[in-house]
Amino acid sequence: MPGVTVTVLPRRDEEARARLDHTAQHVVPVALAGDQVLAVPGELGALLPGSALRRGTVVAVGGVVGAGATTVALGLVAAATAAGEWAVAVEGERTGQLGGLAAAEVGVALHRFAVVRGVAPARWATVVAALLDGFALVLAETPPHVRAGDARRLVARARERKTVLVVTRAWPVEAALRLRAEGGHCAGLGAGADPLTGRALHVVVDGQGAAGSSRTGEVASGPTAGLTAAPTAVAAD
Amino acid sequence: MPPRTAALWCPDWPVVARRVRDDGLRGVPVVVTERTPRGERVRAASPEARVEGVVTGLLRREAEARCPGVVLLDADTHVDAAAFEVVALAVETFTPRLALDVPGRLAFPTRGPARYFGGEAALGARVLAAVAAAGVPDARLGVADGGFAAELAARAAAPGRAQVVAAGAAPAFLAEWPVAALGDPALADLLTRLGLSTLGAFAALPAASVLGRFGTEGSRAHRLARGLDPLVSAWTVPPPELAETIELDPPVEQVETAAFVAKSLATQLLARLDRLGLGCSRVTIEAETEHGERLARCWRHEGALTPDALAARVRWQLEGWLHASGGLSGGLALLRLLPDEVAPATGRQLGFWGDDPHASDRAARALARVQGMLGHPAVVTAVPQGGRTPVERVRWVPWGDPREPARPGSEPSVRRAPGESPPWPGAIPGPSPARVFDPPRPAALLAADGVAVTVSARGEASAPPAVLRCDALPGGGGDVLGWAGPWAHDLRWWDGSTRVRCTRWQVALVSDVACLVRVARTEAAVEAIYD
């Protein structure tokens, strides 16, 4: 019967699944944009070009110890896990550990966030390359004296795997986006009275190409409610 | 009504398996321990050790203390599985339709063999005699309606005896058991708190209400408690074309090689079932040797099998065949996985778009690879827990281990509803530091006159801090701009060896760096930086 569309119920197999995938691709309005970028919400996102990180690019987060670089980097991790993606961090050998609680306060979904520890500088590039295969975002602390060749290979790998590579400390080669934390006033701390309540971090963002212009802004760092304990109260376990 | 089923249970199978392999362990107290998130615990103990007071779940140290001279062995599922093949062979002489559960437990339907051997009690006695002749005298057998009741009947049976629960009497038999017998600790805990301590009390609830309150998992447990098999109508025997077969050329002699092949075969089979929307609860593993020997064994699994679980069972079975008396006459030439019971997979509903269902698999693969390079504990994931300091309030769990906090009060402060968990007295308030030093870095906290700041037993500082010096800080530290504290912590004062007495300060330097400083006696250390 020409002209009459015969509709049969699809069998529950590849065909049906392929049709579903096909339909999903066509009806989802944000699929294209969502595939290419990781949206970063909040004040940190407002500083980034397009309020997002482009997948497959390298983001270098710099700043002296204590200036808030780790908090900024964890903010990017939080953006990835909030989008339902998985993230992983590679810790440096002797520069301290990531604060798991701080990560939770910034908004990282801890069950989708792993941390790799004790990576010797000689194996650092291999480990990061292996992680780039499986995650949407890899946060890696650059060891001292990383070779420029290794770094370029990682840049290429990240581009190929569509993974965001966030590196902290000195990154020897180019990065699509450079964030620099420049510290900020520690609110609350005075002469022994009040504990730290929060911090407004000063962040400078430099980009390449379309994201060329430099931007500067303030990012509030984790004010937490709850836990009130009077100083000098003697605690017993 | 579920079909009449017999369950064979060998108590403390890991110990029995070791004794089968090593005669020197007979007659001495033996304990098999396994590594758990809560330390090394006893998994199985021999009767000699049990007399001395060793029970399952005891800490290894405690077991050694209660039973001096005990032989401690690490748990090894492969050894258990390989040794259990002897029992399976003995039972196979009575019925071909047996299904292995885990090493130490198997089940088979009794309808045919019970008629042939003159009743269920007679069959039970014969099976136990055959198992005892194979070198396992302590096995127990239970016969009842359905696998769950049969298994509990086996647990109630005397050593070397069969316990038969008459047809239709399963609900009455089950009613006395505690809800913990369901094998779901979380559900059992909840039911106990609701005042339903026995299966009978749980079974008395209306099925619709149970489904509404506890979901499909609870509904399944409810069916078990009522003496019905879960999903008894849904499981069907699949058509033969669902089998996955692989020919091995050249024939494989090593378990390792065969297990590697089996893993990909298991993944293929389950992927194909998955495409058809089916889950598999029983699978028959078949192998042929190069001389035409045919071997087959059925394995059962609660719920649906995952590729890893299936691959592990294939491996156990292959080890069993290779280590059984005589072993195989030649290498394996063919391996076949035949799903024995399938049901519509009601498992996971994935999002239509947005959520990538493969992301977790990809991440797990990458992490497994890194764990292979650096070792299991090198990849960790954070679990918030109770505590006072940033180090205490996070437990780092190796990837793959259960994410459980070691101390209560686990919810991070930002998400805690007021009054939900009691606060830890003396906890450091405010935002948490992003960079933590464990162990802390040595530092010097000085007063304006250059003397180290100390804190009296009453928690009073000798002088306000003015200068902080530490290698971990930029520029080696500097002048103090503001500070809070001290928080005095006197921990475990009742135990002289682990007692900790120290104070903690939040210190901000003029260079806008904030950190957490710990002072014990006169020694200061930087514990964390608000980076």
Interface residues (C-beta under 8 A of the other chain):
Chain A: R12 D13 E14 R17 L20 A24 V27 V28 A31 G34 V64 V65 G66 A67 G68 A69 T70 T71 L74 G84 E85 W86 V88 T95 G96 Q97 L98 G99 G100 L101 A102 A103 A104 E105 L110 H111 R112 F113 A114 V115 V116 R117 G118 V119 R123 T126 V127 A130 L131 D133 G134 F135 A136 G183 G184 H185 C186 G188 L189 G190 A191 G192 A193 D194 P195 L196 T197 G198 R199 S221 G222 P223 T224 A225 G226 L227 T228 A229 P231 T232 A233 V234 A235 A236 D237
Chain B: R275 L276 G277 F352 W353 G354 D355 D356 A359 S360 R362 A363 A364 R365 A366 L367 R369 V370 M373 L374 A378 V379 V380 T381 A382 V383 P384 R388 P390 R393 V394 W396 W399 R403 P412 S413 V414 R415 R416 P418 P423 W424 P425 G426 A427 I428 P429 G430 P431 S432 P433 A434 R435 V436 F437 D438 R458 G459 E460 A461 P464 A472 L473 P474 L481 G482 W483 A484 G485 P486 W487 A488 H489 D490 L491 R492 W493 Q506 V507 A508 L509 S511 D512 V513 A514 C515 A528 I529 Y530 D531
